[in-house]
Amino acid sequence: MARYDLPQQIKAKGVYPYFRCIESEQDTEVIMNGRRVLMFGSNSYLGLTNHPRVIEAANQATRRYGTGCAGSRFLNGTIDLHLQLEHELASWTGKEDVMVYSTGFQVNLGVVSCVTGREDYIICDELDHASIVEGRRLSFSTPRKYRHRDMASLERELARCRPEAIKFIVTDGVFSMEGDIAPMDEIVRLARKYDANVMVDEAHGFGVLGPEGRGTCHHFGVADEVDLLMGTFSKSFASIGGFIASDKDTINYLRHNSRSYIFSASLTPAATAAAMESLHIMQEEPERIEHLWKVTHYALDGFRALGFEIGATETPIIPLYVRDMEKTFLVTRMLFDEGIFVNPVVPPACAPNDTLIRFSLMATHTKEQVDYALDKMSECFGKLGILR
């Protein structure tokens, strides 16, 4: 480990882009190094992290329950707020039951690793989130991968499986780096054909797609045919934590077998209350999602008109392909100097030839802010010869 010096090399070039310190609330503008910077690197799609109702709900929960639960849900760490949130999420997702985890990563780790056995198969999109990959690695089941969003590739993998075995398809709903959407209607069709089960990671779909922001599966009208729906609270729900929604038998099994749930401290009262209040606002203020899509389409049109390569994205996650690691770090620094915060995406988060800048939008962004970003990003990308 002492020989690992890649971060030091990047720092020496003055383009190290990680662990940048924010000195203010998470909003469309943040304070960094004492100056205002436009934030286009956040996952707060509905812009609720500084909403007065969300903050007050967290404050009230802290005053009533304290700062933590001092144990796991399995033992002494369950409070009535956890149960209320699970009940409301079950109703919202249309599933029989829900269980709340302390982080979204723990959901995928704890669910994917334990719902299948040695004689079964876990079949994943090759670009699934790292938490799904880690859950698959911990499982005793046979792993299979299919090409990204390629249904012919998925069918080939399903056909290779023993017919009598459990075949568990796990996919992101919205892919977190590329911004494209899993073809859930086709995945469900193949699952029916091959008697497979389906789990969808809706971390970047909840609060964005579907009626009331209920995610990718509701967007396609197939939520009833998907066995497990996973979500996180660190995006549209303006908090921290995650959940899995399914039928009562599956949730009962997970409550007593999912190790990342049983052996982790439970979600704090403040985080639980903040997520629940965000859910209420999401349902009461549909105009937030409507504006998110207006500003998203505006930005997508702008990037395309300027010659940016943005792939197949259809969501507020817009990948701006650079396809060169050094230029990816350099343009990130150039944009920061212009007052724009974006995230660089390099291996292992992507293939070496697919490095990109991840530009993400919130419902609270304005067209004027997007215009400023388009202008400066076009200028910086042009200087480096990245634009087509």
C-alpha positions in Angstrom: 0.0 0.0 0.0 2.9 2.4 0.6 3.7 2.1 -3.1 0.3 3.4 -4.1 1.0 7.0 -5.1 -1.5 7.8 -7.9 -3.3 10.4 -5.8 0.0 12.0 -5.0 0.9 12.2 -8.7 -2.4 13.9 -9.5 -2.0 16.3 -6.7 1.4 17.2 -7.9 -0.2 18.3 -11.2 -2.6 20.5 -9.4 -5.7 18.7 -10.7 -6.7 16.4 -7.8 -10.6 16.6 -7.7 -11.6 14.6 -4.7 -12.6 15.5 -1.1 -13.2 19.1 -2.0 -14.6 20.8 1.1 -18.0 22.5 1.1 -18.6 25.2 3.7 -22.3 25.7 3.3 -25.6 23.8 2.8 -26.0 21.6 -0.3 -27.8 23.8 -2.8 -27.5 25.0 -6.4 -24.7 27.3 -5.1 -22.3 26.3 -2.4 -19.4 28.0 -0.6 -16.0 26.5 -1.2 -12.7 28.2 -0.2 -14.7 31.2 0.7 -16.3 31.7 -2.7 -19.6 30.8 -4.4 -19.5 27.9 -6.8 -22.4 26.5 -8.9 -23.2 22.9 -7.8 -23.7 20.5 -10.7 -22.3 17.5 -8.9 -25.1 16.8 -6.4 -27.6 13.9 -6.2 -30.2 16.0 -4.5 -32.5 15.8 -7.5 -35.4 17.6 -5.8 -33.3 20.1 -4.0 -34.7 19.2 -0.6 -31.6 19.0 1.6 -32.1 22.6 2.9 -35.9 22.6 2.8 -37.2 24.2 6.0 -39.7 21.4 6.6 -37.1 18.7 6.2 -34.7 20.5 8.6 -37.5 21.0 11.1 -38.5 17.3 11.0 -34.9 16.3 11.6 -34.6 18.8 14.5 -37.9 17.6 16.1 -36.8 13.9 15.9 -33.5 14.7 17.5 -35.2 16.6 20.3 -37.6 13.7 21.0 -35.4 10.6 20.4 -31.8 11.9 20.7 -29.0 11.7 18.2 -28.9 7.9 17.7 -30.5 4.6 18.5 -27.4 3.0 20.1 -28.0 -0.4 18.5 -29.2 -2.4 15.5 -32.8 -2.6 14.4 -32.6 -6.3 15.3 -32.1 -5.6 19.0 -32.7 -2.2 20.7 -32.5 0.2 17.7 -36.1 0.2 16.4 -38.2 3.3 17.0 -41.7 4.1 15.9 -40.4 6.5 13.2 -38.7 3.6 11.5 -42.0 1.6 11.4 -43.9 4.6 10.2 -41.5 5.3 7.4 -41.5 1.7 6.3 -45.3 1.7 6.2 -45.5 4.9 4.1 -42.8 3.6 1.7 -44.7 0.3 1.2 -47.8 2.2 0.3 -45.9 4.6 -2.0 -44.0 1.9 -3.9 -47.1 -0.4 -4.0 -45.3 -3.3 -2.3 -46.5 -5.3 0.8 -43.6 -4.4 3.1 -40.4 -2.4 3.4 -37.3 -2.5 5.6 -35.0 0.4 6.1 -31.2 0.1 6.2 -28.6 2.6 7.4 -27.2 3.2 3.9 -28.1 2.4 0.4 -24.9 0.5 -0.1 -25.9 -1.8 2.8 -29.2 -2.5 1.1 -27.6 -4.0 -2.0 -24.9 -5.6 -0.1 -27.3 -7.3 2.3 -30.0 -8.2 -0.1 -28.1 -9.4 -3.2 -25.7 -11.5 -1.1 -28.4 -13.5 0.7 -31.5 -14.1 -1.4 -30.1 -16.9 -3.6 -28.2 -20.1 -2.9 -25.3 -22.1 -4.2 -27.3 -23.7 -7.0 -28.7 -20.4 -8.3 -27.7 -17.5 -10.5 -27.3 -13.8 -10.1 -27.5 -12.0 -13.5 -26.4 -8.3 -13.6 -26.0 -5.5 -16.1 -22.3 -5.0 -16.6 -22.6 -1.3 -15.5 -24.6 -2.0 -12.3 -23.6 0.0 -9.2 -20.6 -1.1 -7.1 -22.8 -2.0 -4.2 -24.6 -4.6 -6.4 -21.3 -6.0 -7.5 -20.1 -6.4 -3.9 -23.4 -8.1 -3.0 -22.9 -10.5 -5.9 -19.3 -11.2 -4.8 -20.5 -12.2 -1.3 -23.1 -14.5 -2.7 -22.5 -18.3 -3.2 -24.5 -18.2 -6.4 -23.1 -18.3 -9.9 -22.6 -14.8 -11.3 -23.5 -13.9 -14.8 -23.2 -10.5 -16.6 -24.9 -9.2 -19.7 -23.9 -6.3 -21.9 -25.2 -2.9 -20.8 -29.0 -2.6 -21.6 -28.5 -5.4 -24.2 -31.6 -7.6 -24.1 -30.2 -10.2 -26.5 -27.2 -10.5 -24.2 -29.5 -10.9 -21.2 -31.5 -13.6 -22.9 -28.3 -15.5 -23.8 -27.3 -15.5 -20.1 -30.8 -16.6 -19.0 -30.8 -19.4 -21.6 -27.4 -20.7 -20.2 -28.9 -21.2 -16.7 -30.4 -24.5 -15.5 -34.1 -24.1 -15.9 -34.9 -25.4 -12.4 -32.5 -23.0 -10.7 -33.4 -19.5 -9.3 -32.4 -16.9 -11.8 -32.1 -13.4 -10.1 -31.8 -10.4 -12.4 -30.4 -7.3 -10.7 -30.2 -4.0 -12.5 -30.0 -0.3 -11.9 -33.2 1.5 -12.9 -31.3 4.7 -13.9 -27.5 4.2 -14.3 -25.7 6.5 -12.0 -22.8 7.5 -14.3 -24.4 7.3 -17.7 -27.9 8.6 -16.9 -29.6 6.1 -19.2 -32.6 4.0 -18.2 -32.9 0.2 -18.0 -35.5 -1.2 -20.4 -37.7 -2.6 -17.6 -40.5 -3.6 -19.9 -38.1 -5.9 -21.8 -36.4 -7.2 -18.7 -39.7 -8.1 -17.2 -40.8 -9.9 -20.4 -37.6 -12.0 -20.4 -38.0 -12.7 -16.7 -41.5 -14.1 -17.3 -40.2 -16.2 -20.3 -37.4 -17.8 -18.2 -39.1 -17.9 -14.8 -36.6 -15.4 -13.3 -36.9 -12.9 -10.5 -36.1 -9.2 -10.8 -34.6 -6.6 -8.4 -34.2 -3.0 -9.4 -31.9 -0.4 -7.8 -34.0 2.8 -7.9 -31.5 5.0 -6.2 -31.5 7.5 -9.1 -35.1 6.8 -10.3 -37.1 7.5 -7.2 -38.0 11.2 -7.1 -37.3 11.5 -10.8 -39.2 9.1 -12.9 -42.7 7.8 -12.9 -46.0 9.1 -11.3 -45.2 10.9 -8.0 -41.5 10.1 -8.7 -42.2 6.5 -7.9 -39.3 5.3 -10.1 -38.3 3.5 -13.3 -40.6 0.5 -12.8 -43.7 2.6 -12.3 -42.5 4.7 -15.3 -42.8 1.5 -17.4 -45.9 0.3 -15.6 -44.2 -3.0 -14.5 -43.7 -2.4 -10.7 -46.1 -5.2 -9.9 -44.0 -7.6 -11.8 -40.7 -6.6 -10.2 -39.9 -8.6 -7.1 -37.7 -6.2 -5.2 -37.4 -2.4 -5.4 -34.4 -0.8 -3.7 -34.0 2.9 -2.9 -31.7 5.3 -1.1 -32.4 8.3 1.0 -29.2 10.2 0.0 -30.6 11.5 -3.3 -34.2 12.7 -3.7 -35.0 12.0 -0.1 -32.4 14.5 1.2 -31.1 12.3 4.0 -29.0 9.2 4.4 -30.0 5.5 4.4 -31.8 3.1 2.1 -34.7 0.6 1.9 -35.9 -2.5 0.1 -39.5 -3.0 -0.8 -41.0 -6.4 -1.6 -43.6 -9.0 -0.5 -44.1 -9.8 3.2 -42.4 -13.2 3.0 -39.2 -11.8 1.3 -39.0 -9.0 3.8 -39.5 -11.4 6.7 -36.6 -13.5 5.4 -34.4 -10.5 4.9 -35.1 -9.1 8.4 -33.6 -12.3 9.9 -30.9 -13.1 7.4 -29.5 -9.9 5.8 -26.2 -9.4 7.7 -25.6 -5.7 6.7 -29.0 -5.0 8.3 -28.7 -7.2 11.4 -25.2 -6.2 12.3 -25.4 -2.4 11.7 -26.6 0.3 13.9 -30.0 1.6 12.8 -30.8 4.8 11.0 -30.7 7.8 13.2 -34.0 9.5 14.2 -33.0 12.7 12.4 -32.2 10.9 9.1 -35.5 8.9 9.4 -37.6 11.9 9.9 -35.9 13.9 7.1 -36.5 11.1 4.6 -40.1 10.8 5.6 -40.7 14.5 5.3 -39.0 14.5 1.9 -41.5 11.8 0.8 -44.4 14.0 1.9 -43.1 17.0 0.0 -42.4 14.8 -3.1 -46.1 13.8 -3.0 -47.5 17.3 -2.2 -45.4 19.3 -4.6 -45.3 17.6 -8.1 -44.2 20.9 -9.6 -40.7 20.1 -8.3 -40.4 17.0 -10.5 -42.0 19.0 -13.4 -39.4 21.7 -13.1 -36.6 19.2 -12.8 -37.6 17.8 -16.2 -37.9 21.2 -17.8 -34.4 22.2 -16.8 -33.1 18.7 -17.7 -34.5 18.9 -21.2 -33.2 22.4 -21.5 -29.7 21.3 -20.6 -29.8 18.2 -22.8 -30.7 20.3 -25.8 -28.0 22.8 -25.0 -25.2 20.2 -24.6 -26.2 18.5 -27.9 -26.3 21.8 -29.8 -22.8 22.7 -28.6 -21.3 19.4 -29.7 -20.9 17.6 -26.4 -21.0 13.8 -26.5 -23.6 12.8 -23.9 -24.4 9.2 -24.8 -27.9 7.8 -24.3 -28.9 9.7 -21.2 -32.5 10.6 -20.7 -32.3 11.9 -17.2 -30.9 14.7 -15.0 -27.6 12.8 -15.0 -25.7 14.0 -18.0 -22.4 12.4 -18.9 -20.0 14.6 -20.8 -17.6 12.2 -22.4 -13.9 13.1 -22.4 -12.3 9.7 -23.1 -9.0 10.8 -21.7 -8.2 10.5 -18.0 -5.7 13.4 -17.8 -8.0 15.7 -19.7 -10.9 14.7 -17.4 -9.0 15.8 -14.4 -7.8 19.0 -16.1 -11.2 20.1 -17.3 -12.6 19.5 -13.9 -10.1 21.9 -12.4 -10.6 24.4 -15.2 -14.4 24.4 -14.6 -13.9 24.8 -10.8 -11.7 27.8 -11.5 -14.7 29.2 -13.4 -17.0 28.6 -10.5 -18.6 25.3 -11.6 -18.5 22.1 -9.5 -18.8 18.9 -11.5 -17.6 15.3 -10.9 -14.9 13.5 -12.9 -15.6 9.8 -13.6 -12.5 7.7 -14.2 -11.6 4.0 -13.7 -12.7 1.9 -11.8 -16.1 3.8 -12.0 -15.9 3.5 -15.8 -13.8 1.8 -18.6 -10.5 3.6 -19.4 -11.8 4.9 -22.7 -15.1 6.1 -21.2 -13.9 8.8 -18.8 -16.4 11.6 -18.4 -17.6 14.6 -16.5 -20.8 13.8 -14.6 -23.1 16.8 -14.7 -26.3 16.5 -12.6 -29.3 18.7 -12.2 -31.6 19.6 -9.3 -35.2 20.8 -9.3 -33.9 24.1 -7.8 -31.5 24.9 -10.7 -32.5 27.8 -12.9 -32.1 28.2 -16.7 -29.8 31.1 -16.0 -27.5 28.8 -14.0 -27.6 26.2 -16.7 -26.8 28.9 -19.4 -23.7 30.0 -17.4 -22.5 26.4 -17.1 -23.1 25.7 -20.8 -21.1 28.7 -21.8 -18.1 28.0 -19.5 -18.1 24.3 -20.2 -18.2 24.8 -23.9 -15.2 27.2 -23.5 -13.2 24.8 -21.4 -13.9 21.7 -23.4 -13.1 23.6 -26.6 -9.7 24.7 -25.3 -8.8 21.0 -24.7 -10.2 19.9 -28.1 -12.8 17.6 -26.5 -15.9 18.9 -28.4 -16.9 17.1 -31.5 
